[in-house]
């Protein structure tokens, strides 16, 4: 496990995705990607992306990459995940960082449409930020390779959490 839940919430549980979860990851990845992007893309482009980037073999390879990690988030009554995130570091980053510090990339974060506005995205971001800013000595669950990652370089999580919070507050003010 890369990090444990640090935000106690009776409404959510965050866990590492493993290869045994591949079918659920494929299904959730496809459903959330399609619902997020189908209005802004052609059917041909959507089909091509789903067929390649979200193919079971592609996702299996990403799950088996030692420099990537997926996390599912589930609700209190849910057996299946309502959302997920994928983080990369080192050579797995889609936009490699220069310099010694390296960093962490949040490549994907999705929540099912039905589960949105229930704090699942916020909980994932909070945990990611806590992990990124924690010291290796305070995280006994980190293995040697993960403890070498410079967690303080991942300032994007704080920025994105602020943006999501402001967007959520703005929506609620108009309703």
N, C-alpha and C positions, 0 to 999 in steps of 0.2 A: 504494500500500500504506500503510495507516494505521500499522502497526508491524510490526517483523520479529520472528521468534522470538528470544527472549532466553534461553530455557532450552533448552540443547542436549539433545536426546533422540533416541537412535537408534530410539525406538519411536513417534515422532509427527512430523507435519508440519502446520503451521498455515498457511492461505492465505486471501486475500481471495476472497469469492464474487463473481462477475460475472454479468451477464445471461445469458451463454452457459451458465451452470451452473443455470439456472432449473429445468429438469426434475429434476435431482438434488436441488435445494433443496426443491422441492415434495414429492417422494417422501420425503426424510429428515424434513422438517417434519411431514408427516402421520403417518409411522410412529412417530416418537418422541413426538409429542403423544398419539396414541391409546394407545400402550403405557403412557404415564405417567398418563393421566387416565381411561381407560375404566372402571375399577372404581369410580370415585367420581362418575360422571355418567350420565345417561340416554343411551340411543342417540340419541334425538332431539336432545339438546343437543350431543352429540359431532358428529353429522352436520351440524348447523347451523354449528358453529364451523369444522369442516374445510371445508365448502362456501364459507364466506365469508372467514374470516381466513387460511385456507391455500390459497385459490384462486390459480391461476397469475397472474391479473391483479393481485391484491392483493400477492402477493410480488414481482412485477415492479415495482410502484410503490414498494415498500419498498427494493428493490435500487437503484432509480434516484434515491432520495432522497439529496441531497448531505449530509444530516445524520444518516445511518444507515450502518452497515456490518455485513455478515455475514462470518463467518469459518468455514471448514470445517476440521476436524481429521481427518487420516487416519493410519492405522497404517503400519508399515513395509512390509507386504505388500499394503496396500489401495490399489486404484485409486480407490475411491469413499470419500467421507467416512463416518466412523463417528460424527460429532457435529458440532455447530455452535453458534455463539453470535451474537447480534445486539446491537449497541450503538447507542444514540442519543444525540445531544446537541442542544442548542438547541431549535428548534421541533418536532423529531421526537420529543422525549421524551413518553411517555404520561402522565407525572406531572411537568409542568414545574417547574423549580426557580426560586425567587425570588431576586432579588439579582443582583449583578454577577458573582459567581463562576460561576454556571451549574452545570455539572457534567456527568457522563456517566451514562447509565442502561444497565444491563445488562437488556435486555428479555427475552431468551431465552437459555438455555443447555441443550442437550440432548445426550445421548450414547445411541446405540443400546443396547438392553438387553444384547445379546451383547458389547458392548465396555465395559460398566461395570466398575468396580473394576480398571481397567488404567491409571489416572492421566490419562486424556484430559481429564476435567473439571478436574483440578488444573492441568494444563499450560495449558489455556485461561485459567483464573483467574489463574495466575501471570503470564502474558503480559499480560493485561488490567491487572493491578495495576502491573506494571512500566511499561506505557505510560502509565497514569494518573498515575504519580508522576514520570515523566521530564520533564526540562525541554525546551522546544522547541529549544533550541540543541543538545541532544545527540541529537535525532531528525531527521536530515537528510531522512528520507522523508516527513515531514509537510508538507502544503501549507499555504498561508497561512491558510485558514479553520480548518483543524484546529489550527494552532499557537496560535490564540487561545483554545482551550478551556483552562479551568483544571483541570489534571489532579489536583491535590491534594484536590479536593472529593469524590473518589470513594472514600470510606472503606468503602463497602458491600462492595467486592470483598475487602478484607482480612477483614472480619467473616465473609463467606460462605465464604471459603477456610478460615478457622478452624473454622467449623461443619461443613464437609464433612470436614475432617481429623479432627475429634473424632468425627463419626459413623462414618467409616471405621474409625478405631481401635477404637471401641466394638464395631462389628460383628465385627472380627477377634478381639477379646478373648473374645467369646462363642462362637466356632467352634472 
